[in-house]
Amino acid sequence: MNEENFYYLRNSKLSEELSESQCRTLANFIESRDFKEGEVLVKERTVDDHLYVIVSGSLSTVKNFGTAEQVLLNNITAGSLVGELGFMDGTERYASLIAAEPSKVLRLKRGNLESLLDTDPRIVYCVMRAILRQAHQIQYRQSMQQQELTNYIYKQQGRY
């Protein structure tokens, strides 16, 4: 087992509910990778079956990356999980995932996690709960932003 991967995993949101031994088991199925600024992790309109944990640096979701219509949708900082929905359901990415600066990420392949279902289902359960917590945080943040926008428009009567 790679001790560095264990250390990064142990200090991530992904392992909040895992015991040390469970975390060591999961670390055997995770790879770490360094990305240079501007390097593409996943292209828009592709299917990616990886869950990413940002160890250091930050990643950006960018629509139409590399074109004149390029739009930055979000910056995601160290400690966050990324790609959780595609990891779960295998749908195409809406936007590209790009290293906004030099970054280190952990990558967990869906098939690797699924291989633990028979031998360590508790690990799979805890990882899925971590993913659900992340999705819930995103939904909550979006709801708050939508409410703020509604309040702004209502108070300004649609004027800018």
C-alpha positions as CSV (number, residue, x, y, z in Angstrom):
1,M,0.0,0.0,0.0
2,N,1.1,3.5,-0.8
3,E,1.5,5.3,2.6
4,E,1.2,8.7,0.9
5,N,-2.2,7.8,-0.6
6,F,-3.3,6.5,2.8
7,Y,-2.3,9.8,4.5
8,Y,-4.2,11.9,1.9
9,L,-7.2,9.7,2.0
10,R,-7.3,9.6,5.8
11,N,-7.4,13.4,5.8
12,S,-10.1,13.7,3.3
13,K,-13.9,14.0,3.4
14,L,-14.1,10.6,1.7
15,S,-12.9,8.7,4.8
16,E,-14.8,10.6,7.5
17,E,-16.7,7.5,8.6
18,L,-14.0,4.9,7.9
19,S,-11.8,3.2,10.5
20,E,-8.1,3.3,10.0
21,S,-8.1,-0.3,8.7
22,Q,-10.9,0.4,6.3
23,C,-9.1,3.5,5.1
24,R,-6.0,1.4,4.5
25,T,-8.0,-1.0,2.5
26,L,-9.6,1.7,0.4
27,A,-6.1,3.3,-0.2
28,N,-5.1,0.2,-2.1
29,F,-7.7,1.1,-4.7
30,I,-6.9,4.8,-5.1
31,E,-4.3,6.4,-7.2
32,S,-2.8,9.9,-6.8
33,R,-1.8,12.1,-9.6
34,D,-0.3,15.5,-10.1
35,F,-1.7,17.9,-12.7
36,K,-0.1,21.0,-14.1
37,E,-2.0,24.2,-14.4
38,G,-4.3,24.1,-17.4
39,E,-4.1,20.3,-17.7
40,V,-7.4,18.6,-18.5
41,L,-8.5,15.9,-16.1
42,V,-11.8,15.1,-18.0
43,K,-13.2,16.5,-21.2
44,E,-16.7,17.8,-21.6
45,R,-19.2,15.3,-23.1
46,T,-17.1,12.3,-22.1
47,V,-18.0,9.7,-19.5
48,D,-15.7,9.4,-16.6
49,D,-16.1,6.7,-13.9
50,H,-13.7,8.3,-11.4
51,L,-14.3,10.2,-8.2
52,Y,-11.7,12.8,-7.5
53,V,-10.5,14.2,-4.1
54,I,-8.6,17.4,-4.4
55,V,-5.6,17.1,-2.1
56,S,-3.9,20.4,-3.0
57,G,-4.4,23.1,-5.6
58,S,-7.8,23.7,-7.2
59,L,-9.8,22.5,-10.2
60,S,-12.2,24.4,-12.5
61,T,-15.2,23.3,-14.3
62,V,-15.2,24.9,-17.7
63,K,-17.8,24.8,-20.5
64,N,-16.5,24.9,-24.0
65,F,-12.9,24.7,-22.9
66,G,-10.4,25.9,-25.4
67,T,-12.9,27.7,-27.6
68,A,-14.0,31.4,-27.9
69,E,-17.2,30.5,-26.0
70,Q,-15.3,29.2,-23.0
71,V,-17.1,29.8,-19.7
72,L,-15.7,29.2,-16.2
73,L,-18.6,27.6,-14.2
74,N,-16.9,26.9,-10.9
75,N,-13.6,26.7,-9.0
76,I,-13.3,23.8,-6.6
77,T,-10.7,23.9,-3.8
78,A,-8.6,21.4,-1.9
79,G,-10.6,19.0,0.3
80,S,-13.5,18.8,-2.1
81,L,-14.9,15.8,-3.9
82,V,-15.3,16.2,-7.7
83,G,-17.1,14.1,-10.3
84,E,-19.4,12.4,-7.8
85,L,-22.5,12.3,-10.0
86,G,-20.8,10.9,-13.1
87,F,-19.0,8.4,-10.7
88,M,-22.4,7.3,-9.5
89,D,-24.5,7.2,-12.7
90,G,-22.1,7.1,-15.6
91,T,-23.5,10.2,-17.4
92,E,-21.5,12.5,-19.6
93,R,-19.7,15.5,-18.1
94,Y,-21.5,18.7,-18.8
95,A,-18.2,20.6,-18.6
96,S,-14.5,19.9,-18.7
97,L,-12.5,19.5,-15.5
98,I,-9.3,21.5,-15.6
99,A,-6.4,22.0,-13.1
100,A,-6.7,25.8,-12.2
101,E,-3.2,25.6,-10.7
102,P,-0.7,22.8,-10.0
103,S,-2.9,20.3,-8.2
104,K,-2.7,16.8,-6.6
105,V,-5.8,14.6,-6.7
106,L,-6.8,11.2,-5.6
107,R,-8.8,9.1,-8.1
108,L,-11.1,6.3,-7.2
109,K,-12.5,4.3,-10.1
110,R,-16.1,3.1,-9.7
111,G,-15.2,-0.5,-10.6
112,N,-12.5,-0.5,-7.9
113,L,-15.1,0.6,-5.3
114,E,-17.6,-1.9,-6.6
115,S,-15.1,-4.7,-6.2
116,L,-15.3,-4.1,-2.4
117,L,-19.1,-4.9,-2.3
118,D,-18.7,-8.5,-1.5
119,T,-15.7,-8.3,0.9
120,D,-16.1,-4.9,2.5
121,P,-19.6,-3.5,2.0
122,R,-19.2,-1.1,4.9
123,I,-16.4,0.7,3.1
124,V,-18.7,1.1,0.0
125,Y,-21.5,2.3,2.2
126,C,-19.3,5.0,4.0
127,V,-18.0,6.2,0.6
128,M,-21.5,6.5,-0.7
129,R,-22.5,8.5,2.3
130,A,-19.6,10.9,1.8
131,I,-20.7,11.4,-1.8
132,L,-24.2,12.0,-0.7
133,R,-23.1,14.6,1.8
134,Q,-21.1,16.4,-0.9
135,A,-24.2,16.3,-3.2
136,H,-26.4,17.7,-0.4
137,Q,-23.9,20.5,0.2
138,I,-24.0,21.5,-3.5
139,Q,-27.8,21.4,-3.5
140,Y,-28.0,23.5,-0.4
141,R,-25.6,26.1,-1.8
142,Q,-27.5,26.3,-5.1
143,S,-30.8,26.7,-3.2
144,M,-29.3,29.6,-1.1
145,Q,-28.0,31.3,-4.3
146,Q,-31.3,30.9,-6.0
147,Q,-33.1,32.5,-3.0
148,E,-30.6,35.4,-3.0
149,L,-31.1,35.9,-6.7
150,T,-34.9,35.9,-6.3
151,N,-34.7,38.4,-3.4
152,Y,-32.4,40.6,-5.4
153,I,-34.7,40.6,-8.4
154,Y,-37.8,41.1,-6.3
155,K,-36.3,44.0,-4.3
156,Q,-35.0,45.6,-7.5
157,Q,-38.2,44.9,-9.5
158,G,-36.1,43.3,-12.2
159,R,-33.9,46.4,-12.6
160,Y,-30.1,46.2,-12.6
